[in-house]
Amino acid sequence: MREDIYRKEREIYDIKNQLNLINLRINKESEAKDSTEGVLRKNNENFSHDAAKLSNNLRTSEKENE
């Protein structure tokens, strides 16, 4: 009887540890996803800014050539 209780307690402890490990992995993946999205957002802003500068330079160049 006592051994059954001990075995069940150990199973519960092991399951809780597995859940904690899964939660840690999920949190790390979420942080990595957020970080990646931030980097991509920043790259997109830089690209948009560079594209606007290029368009402006092309317009200026065309006006000077006329």
C-alpha atoms as one frame of an Amber mdcrd trajectory, in Angstrom:
protein
   0.000   0.000   0.000   2.713   2.415   1.009   4.757   1.524  -2.074   1.763
   2.249  -4.326   1.381   5.689  -2.797   5.112   6.363  -3.189   5.021   5.183
  -6.820   2.035   7.426  -7.627   3.677  10.406  -5.936   6.817   9.773  -7.990
   4.757   9.581 -11.215   3.066  12.877 -10.351   6.448  14.471  -9.605   7.857
  13.228 -12.938   4.832  14.533 -14.847   5.160  17.938 -13.168   8.837  18.057
 -14.163   7.941  17.195 -17.749   5.327  19.960 -17.788   7.842  22.448 -16.415
  10.340  21.511 -19.138   7.667  21.868 -21.814   6.642  25.278 -20.448  10.268
  26.438 -20.442  10.684  25.353 -24.058   7.453  27.094 -25.068   8.582  30.295
 -23.339  11.970  30.203 -25.066  10.327  29.607 -28.439   7.933  32.481 -27.801
  10.802  34.805 -26.870  12.732  33.765 -29.982   9.652  34.362 -32.143   9.116
  37.823 -30.641  12.774  38.674 -31.124  12.708  37.507 -34.735   9.550  39.476
 -35.453  11.193  42.575 -33.995  14.258  42.150 -36.182  12.118  41.578 -39.279
   9.991  44.628 -38.468  13.119  46.754 -38.092  14.559  45.393 -41.362  11.279
  46.197 -43.116  11.337  49.764 -41.770  14.940  50.197 -42.929  14.075  48.757
 -46.329  11.078  51.074 -46.673  13.223  54.047 -45.704  15.944  53.045 -48.186
  13.366  52.491 -50.935  11.905  55.959 -50.321  15.371  57.531 -50.463  16.132
  55.697 -53.710  12.847  56.811 -55.272  13.531  60.394 -54.247  17.063  60.228
 -55.663  15.757  58.810 -58.935  13.187  61.599 -59.233  15.852  64.209 -58.525
  18.201  62.624 -61.032  15.498  62.548 -63.716  14.712  66.224 -63.131  18.393
  67.136 -63.399  18.722  65.204 -66.654  15.834  67.062 -68.262
